[in-house]
Structure formats: structure tokens, C-alpha cells
Amino acid sequence: MDYSKLLSKTVTELKPSGIRKFFDMLNGRSDVVALTVGQPDFATPWHVRETGIISLERGYTYYTSNAGTVPLRRELSAYMKRRFGLSYDPMSEITVTVGGSEAIDLAIRAIVEPGDEVIIPEPSFVCYEPITRLCGGVPVPVTTLPENDFKLTAEQLSAAITPRTKLLVLP
């Protein structure tokens, strides 16, 4: 069976990630610190590993709520209040993800409808464009310039906005 025929046209037309290609080139080399996919150059600290081991030993091996456990969301809410003076309802305004990429994916999917335009200043993280396409959205790349310290200018933003603009990604 030709499984490629099962995939949607949207998926088959997505370009491979340049970061992934670069990571694959560096894989196995000991003379390079590859930060291409968010990997640090150190092992997970022991106190974090021990906490994971203790959780497993206590039987915390079941699926949690999609938003994360309530105690964790409450603690995150308390931390945001203590650290930044921000108030978030842990039951309706905090979602725990497995990482930044999942959070970005969820946020874009929650906002973008087919045909919506998403302004993406570039250079940028490689996932914004394919996630936008998977939602049926239209990526609108805006190339930032060295002479502006790669910052999006008001003029560039104004020129990119159309009646179909739904989202501006601010990296």
C-alpha cells in the first residue's frame, strides 16, 4: 500500500525543518553543542530526576487532565502572582504543555481559521509557518532587517496587515 496517498495535500506540501536537518548533521559529534532542538549541553539535574523516580514509585503513572494537574496549575498561578504580580485562574487560564512547541501549536490552532492570515516576522522559529498551514491559515512572512536589529518596524507591520489578518506572532 502507498501510504503517501493517505496523507493530506497540506501535510505533503510542508517543507522539512531546516533545524531538523542541521540537527541530523550534528548528531553524534562530540565537538559541537547542538542547541537546534532545545537540547541543553548538560544532563537533567539529579533533584529533577529523583522527583520523577519518586513519582513513579508512588504510582503516578496515569494520564492527567489535558490542562495539567490541578496542584501544578495552582502552584504555577501562585508563582506568577509572587514573581510577576500577575493573576491567573488555574482552572480556566493555565494549561500545562510538554514544551514550548506544543504550547505554540495549541495557541495557533485555537486562534487560526482557514483563510486567516498570520504575520510572522523572520527570521523566526521554524514551526510558525507549518502550524499556520496545518490550520488552513496563510503565513505572511515579514523579513526583519539587520539595520533595525531584526526588529519588526511599525511600517513593516502596517504594510502586512490586511482585513484577513488574524494573528501576529511576536517571537
C-alpha positions as CSV (number, residue, x, y, z in Angstrom):
1,M,0.0,0.0,0.0
2,D,1.2,3.5,-0.8
3,Y,0.8,5.3,2.5
4,S,1.8,8.6,0.9
5,K,-1.6,8.7,-0.7
6,L,-3.3,8.7,2.7
7,L,-1.6,11.9,3.7
8,S,-3.4,15.2,3.1
9,K,-2.0,17.6,0.5
10,T,-1.4,20.2,3.2
11,V,0.9,17.8,5.1
12,T,2.8,16.5,2.0
13,E,3.5,20.1,0.9
14,L,5.1,21.1,4.2
15,K,8.8,21.8,3.9
16,P,11.1,19.8,6.2
17,S,12.5,21.8,9.1
18,G,15.9,23.3,8.5
19,I,16.7,22.9,12.2
20,R,16.0,19.2,12.0
21,K,18.3,18.8,9.0
22,F,21.0,20.7,10.8
23,F,20.5,18.6,14.0
24,D,20.8,15.4,12.0
25,M,24.1,16.7,10.6
26,L,25.4,17.3,14.1
27,N,24.1,14.2,15.7
28,G,26.8,12.1,17.2
29,R,29.5,14.8,17.1
30,S,31.2,15.4,20.4
31,D,32.9,18.7,19.4
32,V,29.6,20.6,18.9
33,V,26.9,21.8,21.3
34,A,23.7,21.4,19.3
35,L,21.0,23.7,20.6
36,T,19.0,23.3,17.5
37,V,16.1,21.4,19.0
38,G,16.3,22.8,22.5
39,Q,18.6,20.3,23.9
40,P,20.9,21.6,26.7
41,D,24.6,20.6,26.9
42,F,24.0,19.1,30.4
43,A,22.2,16.1,31.9
44,T,18.9,16.7,33.7
45,P,19.8,17.7,37.3
46,W,19.6,14.9,39.9
47,H,16.9,16.6,42.0
48,V,14.6,16.6,39.0
49,R,15.4,13.0,38.1
50,E,14.9,11.9,41.7
51,T,11.5,13.7,41.8
52,G,10.5,11.8,38.7
53,I,11.6,8.5,40.2
54,I,9.7,9.1,43.4
55,S,6.6,9.9,41.4
56,L,6.9,6.6,39.5
57,E,7.5,4.7,42.8
58,R,4.3,6.3,44.2
59,G,2.3,5.2,41.3
60,Y,1.8,8.5,39.5
61,T,1.7,6.7,36.1
62,Y,-1.7,7.6,34.9
63,Y,-2.9,10.2,32.4
64,T,-3.6,13.6,33.8
65,S,-6.0,16.2,32.8
66,N,-5.2,17.7,29.3
67,A,-4.6,21.0,31.1
68,G,-2.2,19.5,33.7
69,T,-2.9,18.5,37.3
70,V,-4.8,21.0,39.5
71,P,-2.0,21.2,42.1
72,L,0.6,22.1,39.4
73,R,-1.7,24.7,37.9
74,R,-2.4,26.2,41.3
75,E,1.3,26.4,42.0
76,L,2.0,28.0,38.6
77,S,-0.7,30.6,39.4
78,A,0.9,31.3,42.8
79,Y,4.3,31.6,41.2
80,M,3.1,34.1,38.6
81,K,1.5,36.1,41.4
82,R,4.6,36.1,43.6
83,R,7.1,36.6,40.8
84,F,5.4,39.0,38.4
85,G,2.3,40.2,40.2
86,L,0.0,38.6,37.6
87,S,-3.2,36.8,38.5
88,Y,-4.4,33.8,36.5
89,D,-7.2,31.4,37.3
90,P,-5.5,28.0,37.5
91,M,-8.8,26.3,36.5
92,S,-9.5,28.3,33.3
93,E,-6.4,30.3,32.4
94,I,-3.5,27.9,32.8
95,T,-2.6,24.9,30.6
96,V,0.5,22.8,31.1
97,T,2.2,21.5,28.0
98,V,5.1,19.2,27.4
99,G,7.1,22.1,26.0
100,G,7.1,25.3,24.1
101,S,6.4,23.8,20.7
102,E,3.2,22.2,21.9
103,A,2.1,25.5,23.5
104,I,2.7,27.4,20.3
105,D,0.9,24.7,18.3
106,L,-2.1,24.8,20.7
107,A,-2.2,28.6,20.7
108,I,-2.2,29.0,16.9
109,R,-4.7,26.2,16.4
110,A,-7.0,27.8,18.9
111,I,-7.0,31.1,17.0
112,V,-6.5,30.5,13.3
113,E,-9.3,29.5,10.9
114,P,-8.9,28.6,7.3
115,G,-8.1,31.7,5.2
116,D,-6.9,33.7,8.2
117,E,-3.5,35.5,7.7
118,V,-0.8,35.1,10.3
119,I,2.0,37.7,10.2
120,I,5.4,36.0,11.0
121,P,8.4,38.2,11.4
122,E,11.5,36.4,10.1
123,P,13.9,35.0,10.9
124,S,11.8,33.1,13.4
125,F,11.2,29.7,15.0
126,V,10.5,27.2,12.2
127,C,7.2,25.9,13.5
128,Y,5.1,29.1,13.0
129,E,4.6,28.7,9.2
130,P,3.8,24.9,9.1
131,I,1.4,25.1,12.0
132,T,-0.4,28.0,10.3
133,R,-0.7,26.0,7.1
134,L,-2.0,23.0,9.0
135,C,-4.8,25.2,10.3
136,G,-5.6,26.3,6.8
137,G,-4.2,29.7,7.6
138,V,-2.0,31.8,5.3
139,P,1.5,32.7,6.6
140,V,2.6,36.2,5.9
141,P,6.4,36.4,6.3
142,V,7.9,39.8,7.1
143,T,11.6,39.9,6.7
144,T,13.2,41.9,9.5
145,L,16.5,43.7,8.7
146,P,19.9,43.9,10.4
147,E,19.8,47.7,10.3
148,N,16.7,47.5,12.6
149,D,18.4,44.9,14.9
150,F,16.0,42.3,13.3
151,K,13.0,44.1,15.0
152,L,9.7,44.4,13.2
153,T,9.0,48.1,12.5
154,A,5.7,49.8,12.6
155,E,5.9,50.4,8.9
156,Q,6.5,46.7,8.1
157,L,3.6,45.7,10.3
158,S,1.3,48.2,8.8
159,A,2.1,47.1,5.3
160,A,1.5,43.4,6.2
161,I,-1.9,43.9,7.8
162,T,-5.0,43.1,5.7
163,P,-8.6,42.6,6.5
164,R,-7.8,38.8,6.7
165,T,-5.1,39.3,9.3
166,K,-5.9,37.3,12.5
167,L,-2.7,36.9,14.3
168,L,0.7,38.5,14.7
169,V,3.5,36.2,16.0
170,L,5.9,38.1,18.3
171,P,8.9,35.9,18.8
